[in-house]
């Protein structure tokens, strides 16, 4: 890389390019000198690379803005081209709805204004264009309020620029910026308050959920405080001030006009469902960038001004965004922000807020795991303790943490510990053994340990908890497979069944084909032993043969999947098959999930059969104490969703191929017709005007391209038919899923809470619902059935007590999963919402069940 590129890329960093100097003025002068020398013969390359740097290193935008201001003194035409290119990029970002592009380019424009490159009035015009579009969108008569997400985003972008240029705007165009602020105040008065219901990290009492300020209202308040403080921001570098005397001599350029895209029209028949669908689409395209987690006490960040917190969060999120493929660079930039205060707690809170962000994080959770790990290594004296503090804070509030967030936290924490030798002060949490087995803190520890075993091995994890040896009780069983026909339990299984299993095993070892084994089953096993024993022996034996490794399992499924498919041809038998898998791997939740997932992949079992198995009595009893059934259900719904996503991608690709094929066929046909039109008459006889060989070739090409077009059309039709079928199956899946949820919840939710909230379930008195308690299940009949009483008696004395009864906890957990599934697959659920409303979400359904679904779908409360 040439030296000027290195200087541009590393400006503001402590690097060899700048002799490890950290003075911004020196950096800018050095970089400017290098660019000035190259400008005469590399202007196009400099322009392109400079804009690329500004867009992808937005935390350095003030430096790039000042640099361009100095270049403006040398070459006005070059800088004019920068402004024009930025205008084109900005318009493209608006048209395509590129949120990050819009936000960052507006900050870039603000920096150009600070450096006298852009006229302040031009920036104000941009603000007013966005503000006008936002105001029209939320207007009940002229606009489409369901697209408020876009309107809010535009206003947030305007406010986000002010920490970077509010002081200059207030000084140079005070009346104009005041007009913008008044316009924003007016917009806030007509927009709807945005509730975080369904997307908040912690479950809250819905009755008071709308009191909190939403993100835009909070940012507006921070900007007002900033304005009253004279627009002073410690966290934003202002390098242009060091060059102010020079920059004022430069020519300020105008910014071309921009136009905001029209909002989609309201549906012809306005209904709550149609409004909800459009609102969902808008929030999908213009998502809220972050939600604050607020897990640390205020004392950890009390020195920060309100606006400084926002600026540091923006900078951290920008680094996470643009360095998602370079984790070490990401960590280095995150710890080196140019701010005059420490921000480790804010950094941890921001990363965790992204890891737990609902409905989904911007990147795969593994990315945040790696970043946290690298930050712990980059700041060994500070950050590990901060991360540990975050874990403890979240653990203390785990009972209120959203179920999806809880699952992500378990997966992250177990993976994080695996990178640090599984070291954790488990003795701090040993008290969870005194809690009832359904207490969320106890379940959390149990699930973390189970995931750790997956990432290591049982004895290693047992060793890691030696400071709290009693926690071994929460480790998963150490035993391997539970093979019914091993011969170790003769009194349960007859010798005949064991002999059948051994005979099948020998046939497989003898490499008999699936067809031969099917014939043997049909002639010698099924007629004598019947369906149940036949299925049990065959499935258990094949699973045992494939139990040594994942590869062994895949080999068995590929070779003898036909045997399983023949035995389990309908849904009832598929449920029996899944039960045998669960029985065989009862000591290993991971292998249960993998085996069922692979079987679904090979289409040996359907997603509907998996739903039925998950909602079988033995699994229902685990809903609140284990992730085992939920993992299987998540995998099944996710695989169904992925199939549809893949089909849509294939169809999109095929449509492009069809267009290309049609263009090629049209061109080939035109070429052939042109050649054929050159036939001439010589002495009354037609004579080819073109070379006969060339004409023959053109005919061949025309025929071939026509055949390819027909083939592409056929492939497209086939894929579209598959997609239509998959969408129909998806509708059936969600109908089945929600009907099962509704039924099991209706049986267990108390009548007393029909008009209540989730909070009311947590505050049910000890014996107020004794009449509803079912007979004790097997999971209650052990030495732990006294522990709830013990923890209740200590409830007011220690923090270890958990006073929610088992039945209420079951309801809370299951409702939490209802909301999580609804939120995660909202895009696939909305197209079927009318059918679901008619068949499941009826007035007969329990209000708390419907509330959980609607919260996940972000449906308006008045639709209840």
N, C-alpha and C positions, 0 to 999 in steps of 0.2 A: 504494500500500500504506500502510495506517495506520501511525502512528509506533510503536505497541506491537509490531506485527508486525515492523517493521524492527529494533527493539531485540532482540526474541527471536531473529530470524534471524542478526543480526550480533554477538551476544554472544560475547565472547572474541576478536573480530577487531579489528585496527587499522582503524577505519572512522570516517567522519564522524559517524555516529550517537553515537559515544562520544568525540567530540573527539580522535580518534586516540590516546586513552589505551590502555595495554595492561595496566592493573591489573585483575585479575579481580574484586576486591572492589568497585571503583568500578562496573564493568559490572553486577554483580549488583544492587547498590543502586539504580542508575539504572533498570534494567529492572524491578525489583520495584516501584519507585515508580510507574512507568507502568502496570503491570498492576493494582496495587491500586486506582488511580483508575478503571480500566475494568471492574473485576471485577463491579460492581453491575449493569451493563447489557449486558455482552458476555461473560458467563462461559462460555456454550456455545462461542462462537468461540475464546476463549482456550484452553479445555480441548482442543479439537480441534487447534488450531495448535501448541500446546505439545507434545502427544504426537507430532504429525507431525515436529516439529523434533527431538525426542529420538530418534525412530526413524530419521531420515534424515541426522542430523548426529551420529552416535554418538561422535565424538571430543570432542564438547562435553557429553556426558552428565553429568559431574561438576558442570558449571555449572547445567544444567537441574535436577539433583537438589537442589542447594542452593537454587535459586530456588523450587522447589516446597516445600521445607522452610520457607522464610520465608512463603510463601502459606498454609501450614498453620497458622501463628500467627494469620492474619487470618480464614480461612474453612475450618474443618475439613471441612464438608460438600463443598465444592468439591474439596478434595484427596482426600477419600474417594472421590469420583466418578472422579478420576484413577486411583486404585488399582484400582477396580472395572473401569474400561475397560481398564486394562493387563492385568488378570487375564483378561478376555474375549479380548483380542488374543493373549495368550500361549497360551491354550487352543486358539484357532483355529490358531495357528502350529504347535503340537504335532500337532494333528489332520491338518493338511495337509502336514506335513513341511517347513515353510518354515524352512530352516536359518538364514538370516540373521535372520529374525524372532525365532526362539528365542534365538539368541546375543545379539542386541542388547537384547532385552527383559529378559534375565537380567542384563545389565550395568546396565540402567536400574533394575531392582529393587534391585540392590546399591547404587547411588547413592542411592536413596530410603531405604534402610536407614541409610546413612551420615549422612543428613540428618534422622534421627529420624522420618521419615514412615512407615516400615515397621518392624514388629517384627522383630528379628534372628531370633527363633525361626521366624517365617513364612518367611524366606529359607532357613533350614536345612531346613524341611519341603519346600520346592521342591527343594533339592539332594537330599534323601533320596529323594524320589519318583522323580527321574530316575535316581539311583544304583540304586535297587531295580529299576527297569525294565531298566537295563543289565545288572545281575547275572543277572536271570531270562533275558534274551535269550541270553547266552552259556552258560547252563547246558545241558549236554548232554542232560539228562533232561527238564527242564521247559520249555526254551526252544527257540530256533532259531538256533544259532551262525552260520548263513550270513548272518544279519543283524547281525553284529558291528559293521559300519560305523555303524549307528545307535546301538548301545550306546556305542561309542567316542566318537561325536559328543556324546552326552549328557554323558559324563564330561569331555570337553574343555571343554564349555560351563561346567561347574561350576568347573573349574580356572581357566578364563579370567576368572572373576569375582573371583578372590582378589587379584590385584594392585590392584583397585579398592576392595576392602572387607575384605581379610584382616585388616588391623590392627584394625578396628572389631569384627569377629566374634571375633577372639582376645581382645579386651578385654572384650566384653559377654557372649559365650556361649562361653567357652573349651572347656568339656566337649563341647558340641554340635558345634563345628567340628572338634574333635579326633576325634569319632566319625565325622564325614564323611570326614576324611582317612584314618582307619583303614579305612573302607569302600572308599575308592578304592584303597588298598594291596591290600586283599583282591581287589578286582575285577581289578587288574593281574596278580594271581597266577593267575587262572583263565582269562583271555582268551588268545587266540592272538596271538603277536607278528605284526605286520603287515609283510610284506615289501614293499619298493618295487619288486620285480622287475617289469619291464614299464613302470614309470612313472618310473624314475629318469632324470635328465638324461644321465648318463654310463654307458657300458657298463662293468660291473664283472665280476670273476671270480665266477660264480654260487656257487662253493663257499664263498665267504665273505660272501655277500650278506646273510645274516640276522644277522650279528654287530652291525651298526649298530643304534642305538636307533631305534624308529619315532617318529612325531610325538608320540603320547600319552606314551610313555615319556620322551621328551626334555622335554616340558612338565612332567611330574611331577617330574623332576629339578630343573628350574628353580624350581618352586614349593617344593620342599624347601629349596633354597638360600635362597629368599626368606623362608621361615618361620624358618630358623636365623638370618637377619639381622634379625629383629624386624619383618618385613613392611614394610620401608622400600623405597619405589619412587620414584626420582627422576622417572620419565617420566610418572607419573600425577598430574595436578593435584588438589589437595585443598582446594578453596575453602571447603568446609563448616567447616573448622577456624577460619576467620576469623569465623564466625558461631556458633561452638559454644555460647557462653553464651546466645544467644537460642534456638537450635534445641532445646535440651533442654526448653524449656517447652512444646513442641508435643506433640500427642497422636499416639502411634504407632498406625498402623492395622494391622488383620489382613489377610492376603492369603487370598482364597478358595481352596478345594481345587482341585487340578489332577489330571488323569488322563492318563497316557501311553497312546498307542494300542497295541493288542496287536500283536505281531509276526506276520507271515504264518505260517500253519501250515506245518509241514514237508510236503513232497510225500508222497503215499501210498506210493510206492515210492522209498525213499531210495537214491540213487545219486550217484556223483561228478558226473555231468552235471547232475542235478537240483540238487544242492548248488551247483555252479558257476553255474548260471543264476540262482538266488536271490541268491547272493553278488554277482553282476554287477548285478542289479537294485538291491540295497541300496547298493552303492558308487556307482551312478548317482544315486540319490536323496539319499544323504548323502555327497557327495564330500569328500575332504580339501581344506581350503581353500588350503593352500599347501605347497610343498616347497622347502626352502632350497637355494639354488644354490651358496653358499660358493665363489665364484670369486676373492675378494680375500684377500690374506694376513691372518692374524689381527691383525697390527699395526694395520690400518686401523680395526678395531672393538674393540680390546682394552680400551679404557677403559669399555666398556659392561658393566653387570652382566647376567648371563644373562636375568633377567626383563625388563630394559629393552629388550633386543633384541626380545623377544616383544611387548611393549606397542607399540613403535614400528611393528613389522610389522603388528600388528592395526589401528593407526590409519591407516597408509598404505593398507592393503587396504580399509578402510571408506571412505576418501575416493575411491579408485578405483571402488568399487562404486556409491556414491551420486551421484558427479559424472560418470558415464560419458557424459552428454550435454552436459557443460559443461567442455570441456578446459581452458580458461583458469582457471576457478574451481578445477578439480581441481588444477592446478599450483600455484596460489596457496595452497590449503589444505595441500598436501603439503610446501611449503617453510616453512610457518608453524606446524608442530606445537608445542604448548606444552611443550617439553622443554629442559633446561638444557645440552644438549650438541649437537655437530654430528653429522649422520647422513647426509651425502651418499652415502657408500659403501653404507650399509645401504639407503638409498632406491633406489639404482641396482640393487643386488642383488635387492631385492624386486620392482621393476618387471620386470627380466629374468626372474625366477623365474615371474612371471605370464605374460609373453610366451611363455615356453618350456614352460609347465605342460602336463603330459600327463594324460589323453589329449587335452584341448583347453583353451585359455585361457578364462577366464570371459567375455571380450569379444573382438570381432574384433581381429586384430593391428594394424589401422590405428589403433585407439584408443591403444594403447601407443606407437606411432610418434609420434602427435601429442603425447601427454603428455611423452615424452622430449624432443621438439623444443621444447615450451613451457618445460620445466624448464631446458633449455640456455640459453634466452633470459632466463628469470627469474633464473638464477644463472650469468651468463656467466663469472665469474671462477673458478668451482669445478666446476660440473656437466659441462661438455663434456670436461674432462680425466678426470673419473671415468668417463664413458661410454666414452671412448677406452680407458681402462684395462680396462674390462669387456670390450670387443671384443678387446683384445690377450690378455686372460686366456682368453677362450673360444677364440680362434684357436690359442693354444698347446695347448689340449686338444681341438682339433677332431676328431682321429682317434678319440677316445673318446666324442664327443658323439653322442647318439641321432640317427638319420637324420631323423626328423621335426623334431627341434629344429634340426638343421643346415639343413634347408630353410627353416624359419621365420626362422632367423638370417640367412640369405642374403637373403631377401625384405625383412626389416626393415632390414638394413644398407644395401642398395642404395637403398631408399626414403629412409632417413635421410640418406644422403650427397646425394641429389637435392635435399634441402631446404637443404643447406649448400654449394651450388655444386660438389658432387662433390670437395670438398677432403679429402684423406687422405694421410698420408706413405707413399705406396706403396713408396718406396725401402726401407722397413723389411722389406717382404715380397718384395723382388725376388729373394731367394734361392730362392723356390719354383721358379724356372726350373731350378735345379740338382737338384730332386727328380724322381723318376720321375712320369710324367704321371698315374699313379693315386694318388699321395700325396694324402691328404685336404686338406692345406693348399693344395696347388696347385689342386685341383679347386674348393675354396672360392673362391679368388681368381678363377679362371676364371668361375665361375657368378655371382659378384657383378658382375664386369665385363659379363657378358652381360645381366644384369638392368638394369644401368645404361644400357646401350645402348637397351633397350626404353623406358626412362623419358626418354631424351634422343635423341641421335643419335651415330653412330659417331665422327665427327671431334671432337665435344665430349669424348667419353670418352677418346679418344686424347690430346687436349690435357691432360686432367686427370691423366694418368700420365706427364707429361713429365719428372718427376724420376726415373722408372724406365722409360725408353723401351723397354727390352727386354721389358717386360710386354705390349707390343703383340702379342707372339706368342700371348697368352692371350685377346685380344679375339676375338669371333666374326667370321666372314668378313664383309667389307664388301659383297660383291656382292649383287645383288638376286636375283630369281627365276632358276631354272635351267630355262629353257624348251627342251625337246628340239628343237622344230621352228622355231627362230628363224632358221635358215639360216646360223648361224655355224659349224656343225660338219657340213658337207655329207657328209664321208666316212662319218659314222656313220648319218645318216638319209637315206634315198633321196629324190630329188626328188618322187617320187610321194606319199610320206607328208607332205612339206611342203606339197604342193599340196592334199592332203586337209585339212590343218589350216587352210590359207588359205581353202579353200572353206567350211569350217564357220564360220570367223570371219566371213566375208562374210554367211553366212546369219543369224548372230546379229545382226550389225550391221543387216541388213535386216529385223530383228524378226520372223523366221519363228517360228512357234509350236513348242513342244516336240513336238507330234504330227507336224508336218511334218519336223522334224529326225530324229525316230525312224524315220519312213518312209524318209527318205534313207539313213540308216545301214543299215536292214534290206535295202534294195534295191540300194544302190550301194557300200557299204563292207564290211559284214560278209561277204557271200558271196565277195568277192575277196581281202580281206586277213586274214580270220580274227579270232578273239576278241582275241588279245593286242594286235595292232597297232591294231585298232579302239578298244579300251578306252584304250590309251595316247594315241592321237591325240585322241580326244574329251575325255578328262579333262584332259590337259595344255592343250588349247586353251581349254576352258572356264575352267580355273584362271587361264590367262594373261589372259583377258578380264576376270576378276574380281580381278586382282592389284593394281590401282591403289590400292584402299582397302578397308577393312572393309565399307563400304556397297556397293561394287561386287561384293564376294564374295557378300554376302547377296542382292543382286539376281539374280546368276547362279544361285544355288542355288534361289531362289524360282521363277524363270522356267523353268530347265532341269533342275531336280532330277529331274523325271520321266525325262529322258534318262538320267541317271546311274542311277536306280533300275531302268530297263529293262535297261541294260547289265550292272548288278551285282545280279542278282536273288538270288544265293546267297552263302553265306559266303566261298567261295573267291574269287569275283570281287570281293567287298567288300574282302578283304585286298589284292587287286591294286590296287583303287582307292586304298586308304590308302597303299600303296607309291608310287603315282604322286604323291600329295600330298607324301609325304616326299621324293621325288626332286625335285619342282618347287621346294619350299621348303627344300632341304637347307641353304641358307645362312641360314635364318631360323627358329629354333626356335619363336619366338612365333607366326608365321603358320602353321606346321605344326600347332601345338596348337589354334589358333583354327579353322582350316579343318576339322580332324577333329572338333572339338567341335560346330561348327555342323552338319556333316553328320550327326552322331549326333542332334542336335536335330531335324533334318528327317527322321529315320529312314531316311536313305539307307544308313547302315551300322549294324551292331549292336555292342553292347558285346563280344560274343564275338569278332567279327572284329577289334576293336581289341586284345583280349587276344592273339589269335593273332599279330597284326602286331608287338606289343610284344615277344613272345617269338620273333620271327624271328631268324636267326643274326646279321644285321647290327646289330640292336638289342641283342641279348644281349651283344655285345662292347663296348657302351657303358655297361653297367649301373653300372660303377664309376668312369667318367670323365666322365659327363654326366648332367644331369637331364632331357634331352630325352625319352627314352622314358617316364620315370617321370611327367613332367608330363602326357603324353597318357593314361597309365593312371590317374592320379589323377582327371583330368577325367572319364573314362569311368565309373569306379566312383562318383564323387561325383554325376554326373548321374543314374545309376540310383538311387542312394540318395535324391536329391532328389525324383525322381518318386514314389517310395513315400511319402516324407514328405508331399508335396503331396496325394496320394490320401488318406492318413490324416486330414489336416486337413479335406479336402472331405467325407469320410465323417462326421467328427465334427460338422461344421457341418450336414450334411444330416440327421443324426439329431436334432439340436435342432430343425431346421425341420419334420421329420416330427411330432415331439411337438407343436409349435405348431399345425401343420395339423390334427392329430387333435383337439386341444382345440377349435380353431375349428369343425371339422366337427361335433363332439359338441354344442357350444353351439348351432350353427345348427339341428341336428336337434331338439334339445330345444325351442328356440324355436318351430320349426314344429309339433312335436307339441302344444305348449301351445296354440298358436293353433288347430290343428285340433280340439283337444278341446273348444273352446268352441262347437262346432256344437250348435244347439238345435232342438227339434221345435216347430213352430208349426202347429197344426191337422193334425198327423200328417205334415207335410212337414219335411225337414231344412232349416234355415236357417243360414247362416254367422253365427256370433257375432262374428267379427272382420271388419274391413274387407276386402273381396275384394282390393283393390289391395295391401294390406299382406300378405295371405296369399300372393299371387302373388310378391311380393318375397322373402318368407321362403323359399318353395320354390326360387326362383332362387338365393338365397344358399346354401341347403343343398346344392343340386346342384353349385354352383361349388366350395364348400369340399370336397365329397366328391371331385370331380375333381382338385382340387389335392392332396388327400391321396394319391390313387392315383398321381398324377404324381410326387409326392415319393418314394413307395415305389419306383416304377419307377426313378427316378434313383439312389436309394440302392442298389438291387439291382445296377444297372449299374456303379456305382462300386466296389461290393464285389467284383463279378466281375473288374473291372479290377485291383483290388488283389490278389486271389488269383492272377491271371495274373502280375502284376508280381513277387509273392513267389516264384512258381515260377521265373520267369526269373532272379530274384536268386540262388536256390539253384544254378541251372545256371551262372550267372556265377562264383560263388565256387568251385564244383567245378572249373570250367575254370581259374580263376586259380591255385588251390592245386595242381592237378595239374601245371600248367606250372612253377610254382615248385619243386615237388618233383622233377620230372624234370631241370630244368637244374641244380639243386643236387646231385642224386645223381650227375650226370656229373662234377661238379667238386670236390665236397667229398672230402677225402682219407679213406681208410679209417682212418688212424691217429687221426683225431679222433672216431671214432664214440662213444667214451665220454668225449670231452674237452669243452672249453668254447670259447667264442669266444676267450678269452685264449690258448688253445693254438695257435690259428691265427696269432696275432700273433707267437708265439715260435718258429715253425718255423725250423729252421736253413737256411742258404743252399741246400745241394744235397740236403737230405734227401728232397725230393719230386721230384727231377729226372725220375723215370720218369713222373710224372703230368702234367708240363708238356706242353701241346699244342704243335703247331707254331706258330711265331711268327705272330701275326695281322698284318694290314697296319698296325695301329696301333703295332706294335713295330718295324717295319722302317723306321726313319728315324734321323736323327742323334741321337735321344734314347735309343737303346737302350743307350748306355753310361752314361747318367746314374745309373741305379740303382747301378751298381758304384761310381761316384764318390761317391754319397751314403753307400753302405755303408762305403766306406773312411774316410769322415769321421765315421761314426756316433758313435764314441767321443770325437771331438775337438770337434765342434760340435753345435748343436741342430738343424742343418739336415738331418741324415741321416734317411732313412726306410727301415727295413730290412725291411718287410713286402713279400714278393714279390707280383707282379701277380695270380697266381691266388688267393692267400690273400686279397688285398684285394678281389678280385671276390666271393669268398664272404662276406667280412665285410659288404660293402656290400649285397649281395642279401639276406642274412639280416636285416640291419637294416631293409630295406624290407618284408620279410615281417612282421616284428614291428610295424612302423608301420601297415601296412594292417590287420593283425589287430586292433590296438588301436583304430584310428579307426572301424572298422565292426563292432566287437564286438557291438553291439546287434542288428545284422542277421545276424551269423554264428551267434550262440548258438541261434536257432530251428532252424538246419540242422545243428547240431553232430553229431547222431547219424549223419546221412548222410555228413558229411565224415569222421567217425571211421571209418566202415565202408569208405569208398572211397579216402581220401587219407591220413589220419593213422594209418596202420596200422603194424604192427611192421616192415614192410618199408621204411617211410620213414626217411630219415636222422635220427638222434636230434637233431642240431643244428637241423634244419629243424623238427621237432616242438617242440623246446624254444623256438624263436623264436616259433612260432605260439602256444604255450601261455603264453609270457611276455606276448605282446600281449593275449591274452584273459584274463590274470590267473587261469589255471587253476592249481590246486594242483599242486605238484611231484610229489606222490605219484600223480597221475594219469598221469604219464609211464610 
